[in-house]
Amino acid sequence: MKIAYLSGGVVALALLAGSSPAASQAWIGTMVGNISAAQQESECQHRPFPPPGEAAKATGAINGLMTRLRQPPAEGDAKAIDKLFSSKTKGFKLASTEAYLSQEDFRALISANPSGDWAQLVIAADLGTARGVWRTAPLIEGEAPTGIEIGIDLVRSWGSWKILHAQAYPAEAPRVEPYCHSSNTGSF
C-alpha cells in the first residue's frame, strides 16, 4: 500500500516538474514548510512548559508591563500607553458576541486597587503568548472574596509583551492550563 502512495507522489512530482520549474519549486517549498511545522508542533506538544529561565524573564517583563499600565498617565502619554496594547482600537472586540474591556476600562480596573496581583499567569511553551487572571483585590483566607477577576491574553510582539484582550468576570475567571502556543484569537 505504501508503494502505491509513493509512486503516486512521484508521478505527481514528475507532472509538476514538467509543467513549470517555478510551480514545482513552490510545491516543494510548501511541502518542506509543512513538514517543518509538523515537527515543531510535535516537539512543542511534548514540552508544554517554557524553560524556567525564559519563563522567569517573560514573567518579569509582563509584570513590568502591568506596573506601567497601573501608573497614572502623564500629560500627552496616550500614544505611549497605546503601544502597550496589541490593538490600536479603543475597545477589544472579536467576531464573536463577547465584548472585551476597552483600554481605558481595563486600566481603571487594574489601577483601582494597588494590592491587585496575578491569581494565575501561564506563559506558552513557545514564549509567544501568555494568559493570566488578574485579581483586583487579594484573597484573604476565611473572608468572602472581594474585587473582580480579569482574564488577560498577552502576546509578544517584536520582543515586547502587549495586552491582546482583557475580559472582566464578576466572580472567578476561568483558569488556564499550560499550553504550547496559541493563535491571536485569545482564550477568554
N, C-alpha and C positions, 0 to 999 in steps of 0.2 A: 504494500500500500504506500509506503514512504517513497518507493522508487517512482510511482506514478506522480506523486506530488512534486518530487524533484525534477522529473522530466518535464512536467507541465510548466514549472518555473523556468527551466532552461529554455523551453520553446518561447515562453512569454518574453524572456530577456532577449532572445535572438530576434524576435519580431520588433521589439522596441529598438534594439541596436540598429536594425536595418532601416527603420523609419527615419530616425534622425539622431545624431550623436547628442544633441542638447537634451532631447527627451529622455534618452537612456541615462545620461548623467543626472538629470533631475530625479528620475525614478530611483537610481542607486543612492543618491543623497537622501531621499526620503526614507528609504529602507534602513540605511545606516543610522539616521536620526531616530527612527522608531525603535531600533534595537538598543541604541544607547539610552533612550528614555526608559525602556522597559528594564534595563539593568539598573539604572539609578533608582527607579521605583522599588525594585526588589531589594536593593541594599537599604534604602530608606525604611522600608517596612520592617526590616529585621532590627532596626535600632530606633525606636520611637522617641528616644530622649536625645537631646543635643549633648555634645561633650561638656562635662562640668565647667571647665574654664570658660568656654564660649557662652554657656548659659549664664554664668555669673556676669560676664561683660554685657550681655544683652539685658539682663535684669537691671544692672546699674544704669545703662543708657535709657531704659524705659522709665525707671524711677526719676531720672533727670528730666525726662520729658514731662512727667506728671507734676514734678515740682515747678517747672516753668509754666505749665498751664494753670497752676493754682495761684500764681502770683498775680496781683492786680496789674492790669495793662497800663503801661506808661503812655503818655500823650503821643499819638501818631504810631502806636505799636501794632495796629491792626494787621498790617502786611506781615510782620514777623510772626504774629500769632497764627495767621492763615497758613504759614509754611509748616506748622506743626500738625496739620491735618492733611490727609492724602487727597481730599476732595476740596475743590475751591468753592463748592456750593455752600450756602449758608445752612442748609438742612440736609441731613443724611437721609436719603431715601433709596430703597431698592425698587425693582419692578414689582415685587410682591406688595401686599397691602400693609405690611408692617412699616411704621414710620419710626425713624431713629431720631435721637436728640439733635437739635441744632447745635452748632459750635458754642453759641452763647449760653444756651441752657445747660450744656454739658459742663462748661467751665464754671457756671454758677453752682451747679450741684457738687462738683468736687472741691470747690473753694469754700463752701458753706461751713464745713467743719474741719479745722486744721488737724484733727486726730484721725481723719479718714485714711484708709490704707487698703492694700490688696487683701481680699479674702482668698483669692486664688490667682495665680499667674502661671500660664503654661506657654512655654516657648517651643515652637515646632522644631523637630529634629534638623530640618534644613536651615534653621535660623533666619527664615524669610518672613515668617508671620508669628504672631503671638495672640493669645486670647486670655482674657482675665476678667475677674469680677472685683470691682472696686466697691468697698463698703463705706458709706459716708459717715457712719458713726461706729466706733468699735463695739464688739460684742462683749458684754460683761456677764461673767458666769453668775447664774441664778437670777438674772433680770431679763425681762422681756426685751427682745431686740428693738432697737430704735434706728432711725435712718432708713435709707433705701440702698439697694444694690444696683450697680450699673454694669451690665455686660459690655465689655470693650473688645473690639477687634483691632489689632495693630498690624502694620505692615512695615517692612524695612525697605526704604527706597533710597538708592544711592548711598547706602551705609548709614542712613539716619532713620530712626523709628518715628512713625507718624500714626495718628489715630485714623482708622479707616471707618469704623462705625461705633456708635455707643447707644445703648438702649437701657432705659431705667426700668427697674422692677420694684413694685411696692413692697414685696416681701423678700423672696430669695431668687436670685438669678440662677439659671441652670449652670451646673458645674461642667467643666471641660475635662475630657480625657486627654492623656498625652497623644500627640499625633505627629505624623511625619512632615506633611506640607499641606498647604491649603491654597485654594484659589482666592481671588479678591472679593468673593461674594459675601464673606462673613459667616459667622456662626450664630449670632444672637438675633 
